[in-house]
Amino acid sequence: METTSFTPMAPRPGLRERKKKRTRDALLRAALELFVTQGYERTTVDEIAEAVDVSQRTFFRYFAGKEDVALFTQGIAESRFLAAVRERPPHEAPLEALSGAVLEGWDTISEAVEAVVPIELHMRAHQLIEATPALLAAHLRRSAELEDEIAGVIAEREGVDVDTDPRPRVAVAVFCGVMRVTHRMWGAGEDGSVEAIRALTVTHLDHLGPALAEKWRTE
């Protein structure tokens, strides 16, 4: 007799966990909406808590402060991107794997963010980060840590030691440099949509090889 294998479904979170997630997500959405409408610096923790009808103490159960909540969805996107790099086919070269992870993984990254807040709100918050010096500085610090993690993943994929072989860190630095330029130009533009940053990313990654390996002069 033929048997059918199946993967057991993960147990549904309990009522307490669901209520905690609803409260966290409500605080996150209220904070981002306040940040993008009235500015990061002008928004207080009390205003965020009041918007959700909870106490300041409750806010601090979920977030360390305004910076933590402002960068929260960025952390979701970064974690999903790192997972996408790990999932790339092993035959791909490092830069090919990184490019594929960001371009082909965009939909799953968006889905992960959408499970918490609307993607449009996330994109507006991303633009806010680019335009707010304190948030941009914090974002760049976190990005440096992320680059170390990505370099470790690339080194593991290629079977090299990240501490003795410079190539993983160099490749990641080049790729992340391109992404920083992309985000900066997108943040300064008028179109803050996912489609706009996706198209700009494709354009910049397409120019990565020629910019590094080819002569630019035509004469």
C-alpha contacts under 8 A as a table, 3 or more apart, distances in Angstrom:
res1	aa1	res2	aa2	distance
13	P	17	E	5.88
13	P	18	R	6.27
14	G	17	E	5.36
14	G	18	R	6.25
15	L	18	R	5.10
15	L	19	K	6.15
16	R	19	K	5.21
16	R	20	K	6.23
17	E	20	K	5.09
17	E	21	K	6.20
18	R	21	K	5.13
18	R	22	R	6.18
19	K	22	R	5.07
19	K	23	T	6.23
20	K	23	T	5.16
20	K	24	R	6.15
21	K	24	R	5.05
21	K	25	D	5.96
22	R	25	D	5.18
22	R	26	A	5.98
23	T	26	A	5.09
23	T	27	L	6.18
24	R	27	L	5.19
24	R	28	L	6.12
24	R	62	Y	6.22
25	D	28	L	4.95
25	D	29	R	6.07
25	D	116	V	5.90
25	D	117	V	7.21
26	A	29	R	5.22
26	A	30	A	6.06
26	A	52	V	6.52
27	L	30	A	5.17
27	L	31	A	5.99
27	L	48	I	6.61
27	L	49	A	6.85
27	L	51	A	7.95
27	L	52	V	6.28
27	L	59	F	7.21
28	L	31	A	5.18
28	L	32	L	6.21
28	L	69	V	6.16
28	L	70	A	7.96
28	L	72	F	7.96
28	L	117	V	7.77
29	R	32	L	5.25
29	R	33	E	6.09
29	R	117	V	6.07
30	A	33	E	5.19
30	A	34	L	6.15
30	A	48	I	6.04
30	A	51	A	6.40
30	A	52	V	7.06
31	A	34	L	5.17
31	A	35	F	6.05
31	A	48	I	5.38
31	A	69	V	7.15
31	A	70	A	7.38
32	L	35	F	4.96
32	L	36	V	6.16
32	L	69	V	7.88
32	L	70	A	6.53
32	L	121	L	7.12
32	L	122	H	7.84
32	L	125	A	6.34
33	E	36	V	5.40
33	E	37	T	6.11
33	E	121	L	7.21
34	L	37	T	5.22
34	L	38	Q	5.76
34	L	39	G	6.94
34	L	40	Y	7.64
34	L	43	T	6.58
34	L	48	I	7.48
35	F	38	Q	5.69
35	F	39	G	4.59
35	F	40	Y	4.54
35	F	41	E	7.99
35	F	43	T	6.37
35	F	70	A	7.99
35	F	125	A	7.51
35	F	128	L	7.83
36	V	39	G	5.62
36	V	40	Y	7.22
36	V	124	R	6.71
36	V	125	A	6.29
36	V	128	L	6.58
38	Q	42	R	6.56
38	Q	43	T	6.93
39	G	42	R	5.47
39	G	43	T	6.37
40	Y	43	T	5.45
40	Y	132	T	7.64
41	E	44	T	7.75
43	T	47	E	6.67
43	T	48	I	7.62
44	T	47	E	5.25
44	T	48	I	6.58
44	T	66	K	7.86
45	V	48	I	5.09
45	V	49	A	6.19
45	V	56	Q	6.73
45	V	59	F	7.61
45	V	65	G	7.54
45	V	66	K	6.79
46	D	49	A	5.15
46	D	50	E	5.96
46	D	55	S	7.74
46	D	56	Q	5.87
47	E	50	E	5.03
47	E	51	A	6.13
48	I	51	A	5.23
48	I	52	V	6.83
49	A	52	V	5.40
49	A	53	D	6.04
49	A	54	V	5.18
49	A	55	S	5.73
49	A	56	Q	5.67
49	A	58	T	7.75
49	A	59	F	6.15
50	E	53	D	4.69
50	E	54	V	6.01
50	E	55	S	7.11
51	A	54	V	7.88
54	V	58	T	6.27
54	V	59	F	7.41
55	S	58	T	5.15
55	S	59	F	6.62
56	Q	59	F	5.04
56	Q	60	F	6.52
57	R	60	F	5.27
57	R	61	R	6.56
58	T	61	R	5.13
58	T	62	Y	7.11
59	F	62	Y	5.64
59	F	63	F	6.21
60	F	63	F	4.99
60	F	64	A	5.72
60	F	65	G	6.86
61	R	64	A	7.74
63	F	66	K	7.63
63	F	68	D	5.95
63	F	69	V	6.09
64	A	67	E	7.82
64	A	68	D	5.84
64	A	69	V	7.80
65	G	68	D	5.37
65	G	69	V	6.60
66	K	69	V	5.29
66	K	70	A	6.04
67	E	70	A	5.06
67	E	71	L	6.23
67	E	135	L	6.81
67	E	138	A	7.86
68	D	71	L	5.47
68	D	72	F	5.99
69	V	72	F	5.04
70	A	73	T	7.60
70	A	125	A	7.37
70	A	135	L	7.84
71	L	74	Q	5.21
71	L	75	G	6.39
71	L	135	L	7.91
71	L	139	H	7.29
72	F	75	G	5.17
72	F	76	I	6.66
73	T	76	I	4.91
73	T	77	A	6.36
73	T	113	V	6.31
73	T	122	H	6.70
74	Q	77	A	5.14
74	Q	78	E	6.11
74	Q	126	H	7.59
75	G	78	E	5.02
75	G	79	S	6.06
76	I	79	S	5.25
76	I	80	R	6.26
76	I	109	I	7.92
76	I	112	A	6.97
76	I	113	V	6.46
77	A	80	R	5.20
77	A	81	F	6.13
77	A	109	I	5.59
77	A	110	S	7.58
77	A	112	A	7.29
77	A	113	V	6.73
78	E	81	F	5.04
78	E	82	L	6.21
78	E	146	L	7.67
79	S	82	L	5.16
79	S	83	A	6.31
80	R	83	A	5.03
80	R	84	A	6.13
80	R	108	T	7.75
80	R	109	I	5.76
80	R	112	A	7.54
81	F	84	A	4.90
81	F	85	V	6.30
81	F	101	A	6.44
81	F	102	V	6.50
81	F	105	G	7.08
81	F	109	I	6.90
82	L	85	V	5.17
82	L	86	R	6.52
82	L	149	E	7.97
82	L	150	I	6.54
83	A	86	R	5.14
83	A	87	E	6.36
84	A	87	E	5.01
84	A	88	R	6.42
84	A	101	A	5.17
84	A	102	V	7.76
84	A	105	G	6.34
85	V	88	R	5.41
85	V	97	A	6.37
85	V	98	L	6.11
85	V	101	A	5.28
85	V	150	I	7.83
85	V	153	V	7.60
86	R	153	V	6.64
86	R	157	R	8.00
88	R	92	E	7.38
88	R	97	A	5.86
88	R	100	G	7.52
88	R	101	A	6.84
89	P	92	E	5.91
89	P	97	A	7.58
90	P	157	R	6.83
92	E	96	E	5.84
92	E	97	A	5.57
93	A	96	E	5.17
93	A	97	A	6.08
94	P	97	A	5.14
94	P	98	L	6.27
94	P	154	I	6.44
94	P	168	P	7.85
94	P	171	A	7.12
95	L	98	L	5.05
95	L	99	S	6.05
95	L	171	A	6.62
95	L	172	V	7.83
95	L	175	F	7.07
96	E	99	S	5.19
96	E	100	G	5.99
97	A	100	G	5.09
97	A	101	A	6.02
98	L	101	A	5.13
98	L	102	V	6.48
98	L	175	F	7.44
99	S	102	V	5.41
99	S	103	L	6.11
99	S	205	L	7.21
100	G	103	L	5.19
100	G	104	E	5.39
100	G	105	G	7.20
101	A	104	E	5.68
101	A	105	G	5.13
101	A	106	W	7.83
102	V	105	G	5.27
102	V	106	W	5.88
103	L	106	W	5.54
103	L	198	R	7.36
103	L	201	T	7.96
103	L	202	V	7.51
104	E	107	D	7.24
105	G	108	T	5.48
105	G	109	I	6.10
106	W	109	I	5.04
106	W	110	S	6.04
107	D	110	S	5.03
107	D	111	E	6.13
108	T	111	E	4.90
108	T	112	A	6.20
109	I	112	A	5.19
109	I	113	V	6.45
110	S	113	V	5.16
110	S	114	E	5.98
110	S	119	I	6.59
111	E	114	E	4.91
111	E	115	A	6.26
112	A	115	A	5.39
112	A	116	V	7.37
113	V	116	V	5.53
113	V	117	V	6.21
113	V	118	P	7.37
113	V	119	I	6.40
113	V	122	H	7.51
114	E	117	V	5.11
114	E	118	P	5.12
114	E	119	I	5.42
115	A	118	P	7.87
117	V	121	L	6.82
117	V	122	H	6.86
118	P	121	L	5.39
118	P	122	H	6.52
119	I	122	H	4.94
119	I	123	M	6.20
120	E	123	M	5.13
120	E	124	R	6.27
120	E	193	S	7.16
120	E	194	V	7.95
121	L	124	R	5.10
121	L	125	A	6.12
122	H	125	A	5.05
122	H	126	H	6.15
123	M	126	H	4.90
123	M	127	Q	6.39
123	M	192	G	6.59
123	M	193	S	6.81
123	M	194	V	7.15
124	R	127	Q	5.12
124	R	128	L	6.27
124	R	192	G	6.80
125	A	128	L	4.84
125	A	129	I	6.30
126	H	129	I	5.13
126	H	130	E	6.56
126	H	187	G	7.75
127	Q	130	E	5.12
127	Q	131	A	6.38
127	Q	187	G	4.97
127	Q	188	A	7.95
127	Q	192	G	7.33
128	L	131	A	5.07
128	L	132	T	6.03
129	I	132	T	5.22
129	I	133	P	7.62
129	I	135	L	5.25
129	I	136	L	5.31
129	I	139	H	7.61
130	E	133	P	7.48
130	E	135	L	7.58
130	E	136	L	5.62
130	E	183	H	7.87
130	E	184	R	6.72
130	E	187	G	6.10
131	A	136	L	7.34
131	A	187	G	7.58
132	T	135	L	5.44
132	T	136	L	5.94
133	P	136	L	5.03
133	P	137	A	6.06
134	A	137	A	5.31
134	A	138	A	6.41
135	L	138	A	5.09
135	L	139	H	5.98
136	L	139	H	4.92
136	L	140	L	6.09
137	A	140	L	5.18
137	A	141	R	6.34
138	A	141	R	5.14
138	A	142	R	6.35
139	H	142	R	5.15
139	H	143	S	6.05
140	L	143	S	4.80
140	L	144	A	6.26
141	R	144	A	5.29
141	R	145	E	6.72
142	R	145	E	5.16
142	R	146	L	6.25
143	S	146	L	4.87
143	S	147	E	6.12
144	A	147	E	5.10
144	A	148	D	6.58
145	E	148	D	5.24
145	E	149	E	6.58
146	L	149	E	5.05
146	L	150	I	6.18
147	E	150	I	5.05
147	E	151	A	6.03
147	E	169	R	7.72
147	E	172	V	6.47
147	E	173	A	7.21
147	E	176	C	7.51
148	D	151	A	5.13
148	D	152	G	6.28
148	D	169	R	7.38
149	E	152	G	5.10
149	E	153	V	6.43
150	I	153	V	5.04
150	I	154	I	6.21
150	I	172	V	6.98
151	A	154	I	5.07
151	A	155	A	6.04
151	A	162	V	6.95
151	A	168	P	5.07
151	A	169	R	5.24
151	A	172	V	6.01
152	G	155	A	5.09
152	G	156	E	6.18
152	G	162	V	6.07
152	G	168	P	7.43
153	V	156	E	5.11
153	V	157	R	6.20
154	I	157	R	5.03
154	I	158	E	6.19
154	I	168	P	5.90
155	A	158	E	5.15
155	A	159	G	5.90
155	A	160	V	5.07
155	A	161	D	6.12
155	A	162	V	5.48
155	A	168	P	5.64
156	E	159	G	5.07
156	E	160	V	6.33
156	E	161	D	7.59
157	R	160	V	7.98
160	V	165	D	6.62
161	D	164	T	5.53
161	D	165	D	5.68
162	V	165	D	5.40
162	V	166	P	6.74
162	V	167	R	7.97
162	V	168	P	6.42
162	V	169	R	7.39
163	D	166	P	7.34
165	D	168	P	7.12
166	P	169	R	5.70
166	P	170	V	6.17
167	R	170	V	5.03
167	R	171	A	5.98
168	P	171	A	5.26
168	P	172	V	6.13
169	R	172	V	5.12
169	R	173	A	5.91
170	V	173	A	5.05
170	V	174	V	6.20
171	A	174	V	5.24
171	A	175	F	6.24
172	V	175	F	5.07
172	V	176	C	5.92
173	A	176	C	5.21
173	A	177	G	5.90
174	V	177	G	5.09
174	V	178	V	6.43
175	F	178	V	5.24
175	F	179	M	6.44
176	C	179	M	4.89
176	C	180	R	6.07
177	G	180	R	5.07
177	G	181	V	6.37
178	V	181	V	5.24
178	V	182	T	6.21
178	V	204	H	6.74
178	V	205	L	7.10
178	V	208	L	7.67
179	M	182	T	4.89
179	M	183	H	6.09
179	M	201	T	7.11
180	R	183	H	5.17
180	R	184	R	6.08
181	V	184	R	5.13
181	V	185	M	6.15
182	T	185	M	5.34
182	T	186	W	6.02
182	T	197	I	7.38
182	T	200	L	6.37
182	T	201	T	6.00
182	T	204	H	6.99
183	H	186	W	5.03
183	H	187	G	5.83
183	H	197	I	7.34
184	R	187	G	5.10
184	R	188	A	6.27
185	M	188	A	5.20
185	M	189	G	6.31
186	W	189	G	5.15
186	W	190	E	8.00
186	W	191	D	7.46
186	W	192	G	6.91
186	W	196	A	7.37
186	W	197	I	5.97
186	W	200	L	7.38
187	G	190	E	7.96
187	G	192	G	6.98
189	G	192	G	7.09
191	D	196	A	6.25
192	G	196	A	6.57
192	G	197	I	7.36
193	S	196	A	5.24
193	S	197	I	6.65
194	V	197	I	5.41
194	V	198	R	6.03
195	E	198	R	5.09
195	E	199	A	6.11
196	A	199	A	5.27
196	A	200	L	6.21
197	I	200	L	5.02
197	I	201	T	5.97
198	R	201	T	5.09
198	R	202	V	6.31
199	A	202	V	5.17
199	A	203	T	6.31
200	L	203	T	5.11
200	L	204	H	6.20
201	T	204	H	5.24
201	T	205	L	6.04
202	V	205	L	5.28
202	V	206	D	6.02
203	T	206	D	5.20
203	T	207	H	6.55
204	H	207	H	5.20
204	H	208	L	6.42
205	L	208	L	5.01
205	L	209	G	7.89
206	D	209	G	7.03
207	H	210	P	5.46
207	H	211	A	5.88
208	L	211	A	5.29
208	L	212	L	6.37
209	G	212	L	5.38
209	G	213	A	5.87
209	G	214	E	7.61
210	P	213	A	5.29
210	P	214	E	4.92
210	P	215	K	7.76
211	A	214	E	6.16
211	A	215	K	7.85
211	A	216	W	7.53
215	K	218	T	7.93
